[in-house]
């Protein structure tokens, strides 16, 4: 029994060591070096600039999406956690779903509402120490609005 506990603890430590965070990726690193440290990304996209972007997400339970952008030279040119208040509010009205995916990566959840002909993408994120949800609504002409709310799972309502 003791050996099973030790093995589980060792696996947990190894898992934490490969998790992305501030300083996990350095500018100028190769894709092979990033993949060796961080594993396979949750999503890969070719940006309009021609650069490749990899998205490492902790969704659906986590709060972070780390975007790694590779420049024209094939090396890391940008590395940032993209689920922030500033990035949600910077989305222009009418932006396509591709623009949102390029900036924020894949959402935690997608819901379609047939009667209103809209779709909502939900991202879980942290605002300081507050657990939040960002609901992005798309209509026929693209992105329409963002609604930032405290995650009801952590609000204490009904307890």
Secondary structure, 3 states (H helix, E strand, C coil): CHHHHHHHHHHHHHHHHCCCCCCCCCCCCEHHHHHHHHCCCCEEEECCCCCEEEEEECCCCCCCEEEEEECCCCEEEEEEECCCHHHHHCCCCCCCHHHHHHHHCCCCEEEEECCCCEEEEEEEEEECCEEEEEEEEEECCEEEEEEEEECHHHCCCCC
